[in-house]
Amino acid sequence: MNRRLWLSAATATALGATGCAGPSLNDYAQALPALDLKTYFNGVIDAWGVFTDRSGRVVKRFTVVMNCSWDGEQGVLDEDFVYSDGSTQKRIWKLQHLGDGNYSGSADDVVGLAKGASRGNAFRWGYTLALPVDGRVWEVQFDDWMYLMNDRVMLNKASMSKLGIFLGEVTLAFTKRA
């Protein structure tokens, strides 16, 4: 009974929190430098990141090397992850520029299509990731924000949730190779 009460309270809290006003992509429409995904994600990019759980504790650290290219309106982000425990992962994003700063994307471990948009120096990306956890696969939602700092550096912060319940955050710093 206590577990059911706790789950009901957690669900109500999560649903209430999603109704709170948060940042809008249009809040960044005038922010500079202006982000052009096709320009930034072209070439080799190095990234360093952490995953923090809901309490803010760092659970995993990782590095990523991204080989990025575009052919017209279609882009490929070929990502190689190395985690602090020595494990590795590869993700290949296939992006489509839809015009007016809007994008869609897919990858083998993304459920359905990712959708995103760019305004000013910011890019917001939403998608569901099939994430292996202890021998099972969880479908978790990402609300992913990227902010261009200059022509070489971009910061990324993504909130991860399942069924509306906050699980943690991924924080990354990207540096584009000269």
GIBEL-V650033 format. One record per residue. N is the residue number from 0. SS is DSSP state (a for helix, b for strand, c for the rest). PHI is phi in degrees with one decimal (none if undefined). Layout:
BEGIN
<<N/SS/PHI> <N/SS/PHI>>
END
This chain:
BEGIN
<<0/c/none> <1/a/-60.9> <2/a/-64.3> <3/a/-63.7> <4/a/-65.2> <5/a/-61.9> <6/a/-62.2> <7/a/-64.3> <8/a/-66.1> <9/a/-65.2> <10/a/-65.7> <11/a/-63.2> <12/a/-63.6> <13/a/-64.5> <14/a/-65.3> <15/a/-66.4> <16/a/-68.2> <17/a/-69.8> <18/c/-82.2> <19/c/-70.5> <20/c/-70.5> <21/c/-123.4> <22/c/-65.7> <23/c/-110.5> <24/a/-58.1> <25/a/-65.8> <26/a/-60.5> <27/a/-107.5> <28/c/-56.4> <29/c/-99.3> <30/c/-72.2> <31/c/-117.0> <32/c/-75.2> <33/c/-68.9> <34/c/-91.7> <35/c/-116.6> <36/a/-56.1> <37/a/-66.6> <38/a/-83.9> <39/a/-67.2> <40/c/-86.8> <41/c/-144.0> <42/b/109.6> <43/b/-103.2> <44/b/-127.6> <45/b/-102.6> <46/b/-139.5> <47/b/-129.3> <48/b/-149.0> <49/b/-137.8> <50/b/-110.5> <51/b/-111.6> <52/b/-77.7> <53/c/-64.0> <54/c/-88.6> <55/c/94.8> <56/c/-76.6> <57/b/-69.5> <58/b/-99.3> <59/b/-142.9> <60/b/-114.9> <61/b/-158.9> <62/b/-123.6> <63/b/-138.5> <64/b/-114.2> <65/b/-114.0> <66/b/-104.6> <67/b/-118.8> <68/b/-153.3> <69/b/-132.1> <70/b/-128.4> <71/c/66.9> <72/c/-96.7> <73/b/-112.9> <74/b/-121.7> <75/b/-128.4> <76/b/-114.3> <77/b/-96.8> <78/b/-106.0> <79/b/-117.0> <80/b/-97.3> <81/b/-128.9> <82/b/-94.6> <83/c/-61.9> <84/c/-87.0> <85/c/93.5> <86/c/-73.6> <87/b/-128.6> <88/b/-153.4> <89/b/-124.2> <90/b/-135.8> <91/b/-117.7> <92/b/-84.4> <93/b/-114.5> <94/b/-105.2> <95/b/-130.3> <96/b/-81.2> <97/b/-97.0> <98/b/95.7> <99/c/52.1> <100/c/77.0> <101/b/-100.5> <102/b/-138.5> <103/b/-128.0> <104/b/-157.7> <105/b/-144.7> <106/c/-154.9> <107/c/-57.5> <108/c/-100.7> <109/b/-100.7> <110/b/-84.7> <111/b/72.0> <112/b/-103.1> <113/b/-82.4> <114/b/-131.0> <115/b/-153.7> <116/b/-150.2> <117/b/-119.9> <118/b/-143.0> <119/c/56.8> <120/c/-95.0> <121/b/-115.8> <122/b/-134.6> <123/b/-118.1> <124/b/-132.3> <125/b/-122.0> <126/b/-163.7> <127/b/-111.5> <128/b/-110.0> <129/b/-84.9> <130/b/-109.2> <131/b/-69.5> <132/b/-139.1> <133/c/50.1> <134/c/81.5> <135/b/-120.1> <136/b/-114.3> <137/b/-100.9> <138/b/-95.5> <139/b/-116.6> <140/b/-97.2> <141/b/-116.0> <142/b/-112.4> <143/b/-110.6> <144/b/-116.4> <145/b/-123.5> <146/b/-131.0> <147/b/-75.2> <148/c/-95.3> <149/c/-158.0> <150/c/-66.7> <151/c/-115.2> <152/b/-115.9> <153/b/-134.9> <154/b/-105.7> <155/b/-136.0> <156/b/-135.6> <157/b/-125.7> <158/b/-92.8> <159/b/-115.5> <160/b/-142.6> <161/b/-137.9> <162/c/54.9> <163/c/81.1> <164/b/-99.3> <165/b/-64.6> <166/b/-105.8> <167/b/163.5> <168/b/-136.1> <169/b/-111.3> <170/b/-122.8> <171/b/-133.7> <172/b/-121.3> <173/b/-101.5> <174/b/-132.0> <175/b/-80.9> <176/c/-68.9> <177/c/-71.9>>
END
